[in-house]
Amino acid sequence: MSPPLLHPGAPGSPDPIRVPWSGRGTRYTEDEIAAVVEAMRSADPQTQGRYQTEFERRFAAACDSPHAFAVSSCTAALELAALLCRLGPGDEVILPAHTFAASAISFARTGATLVWADIDPDTRVVTAETLARCLSPRSKVIVVVHLYGLVCDMDPILALARRRGLLVVEDVAQAAGARYKGRPAGSLGDFGCYSFHTHKNMTTLGEGGMLTVASAGLAGLVPGLRHNGLRGFPGERPDYWLPAMSNVDFDIDGLWPYNFCLGEVQCALGIRMLERLDAMNAARAARAERIRAALADYPELVFQTTPEGCGHAWHLLAARYDGQPYGRTRDDLIRMLSFEQGVRTVVQYCPLYRYPMFRKAGFGEADCPETDRFFDNMISLPFQHWMPEETFDLMIALVREALDRLRRPSPVSANTSVP
Ligand SMILES: Cc1ncc(COP(=O)(O)O)c(C=O)c1O
């Protein structure tokens, strides 16, 4: 009988985790903690107040967008963007399947049909060419996802959208602060949807997001859709309390609003984190450069290419493992790293058409060979800019050692056959 599988770090495990997978994209500075405490003391009201106004103002300026709205998550931003695209049954939305489920769910909820676009094998994001293959007379919206932090090659995508009269939604959840030919990601299409979730390059206490909107007309609809249709009563009110404190109405007839607000304490932190975003992204980029250089003599580990002009926020460090010349698979590499070297790696972004949710909804079909090939061979390494220097160096050494061992023809170790 095979011995029970002991995960590194589990009591009794012979292989403690030496490089953990962390759920934190950032660590807070004392200044950021002080800003949170100050907002806890002083914010009045504690939602939709001066911190929100200031966070939105600064975010819009940093992202070169005319209108920015703080929301409770990127999912909320995507939900509002999908609503404002005015989609319905019969419409088609073209989007990658190699992404987090939230990129698709809001668009599926409208009743529109999801059409999966393949990724480019080198950049692992969609291109104008892969999107164009999915066009039909019913196409209405393109959703691009700047996955892992790499901004898609947007000029050809925007030209395609313009030619076909399509709206473009940018899912910038993983790419806040990245630029495309000098322009900030999220400012290029009609909508930019950002995430400040715990994993992201900047966070607002674990949850949060921002929606940027290019059109002034559509932007005017967001405050009501974001907060229960709340607004003032029209006209002068000599008795300010009459008929009531606030009015509610539809911004788009028949479309019920939400409460997607981000609290004041989170906005206060967002203001501070935004000041540090470029520096944190630069530290990530420097690390990405270092590890890729240190692993350059292992061509079986193929990192994302970054085409000229396409910036990268290096949210994650994902690679494809081409171990066939050595008779090895991606799973051999993960087993080796996890159970023998103590480096906890993961596999991310299962093609959405493989998930029960999308299959049950009728979106289980796709012609995306590169999406399948990448996902079936991908590995994501722990990658935080705050990871201690010695841990980062250790990870590089351990990955090199694992790749060396997998190059050897002899059986690697009894542990690697653990299912
Ligand atoms: C690509 C992508 N889109 C959307 C989301 C949803 O973000 P949030 O968790 O802020 O709703 C995520 C996040 O986790 C993501 O990675």
PDBQT file of the ligand as one rigid body, heavy atoms in Angstrom, charges set to zero:
ROOT
HETATM    1  C1  LIG A 501      -8.909  38.189 -14.584  1.00  0.00    +0.000 C 
HETATM    2  C2  LIG A 501      -9.831  38.463 -13.436  1.00  0.00    +0.000 A 
HETATM    3  N1  LIG A 501     -11.020  39.044 -13.668  1.00  0.00    +0.000 NA
HETATM    4  C3  LIG A 501     -11.868  39.331 -12.666  1.00  0.00    +0.000 A 
HETATM    5  C4  LIG A 501     -11.570  39.038 -11.364  1.00  0.00    +0.000 A 
HETATM    6  C5  LIG A 501     -12.555  39.334 -10.294  1.00  0.00    +0.000 C 
HETATM    7  O1  LIG A 501     -12.037  40.228  -9.367  1.00  0.00    +0.000 OA
HETATM    8  P1  LIG A 501     -12.736  40.462  -7.957  1.00  0.00    +0.000 P 
HETATM    9  O2  LIG A 501     -12.267  39.345  -7.074  1.00  0.00    +0.000 OA
HETATM   10  O3  LIG A 501     -12.222  41.789  -7.516  1.00  0.00    +0.000 OA
HETATM   11  O4  LIG A 501     -14.192  40.445  -8.165  1.00  0.00    +0.000 OA
HETATM   12  C6  LIG A 501     -10.333  38.453 -11.086  1.00  0.00    +0.000 A 
HETATM   13  C7  LIG A 501      -9.959  38.122  -9.730  1.00  0.00    +0.000 C 
HETATM   14  O5  LIG A 501      -9.772  37.586  -8.911  1.00  0.00    +0.000 OA
HETATM   15  C8  LIG A 501      -9.435  38.156 -12.136  1.00  0.00    +0.000 A 
HETATM   16  O6  LIG A 501      -8.251  37.582 -11.899  1.00  0.00    +0.000 OA
ENDROOT
TORSDOF 0
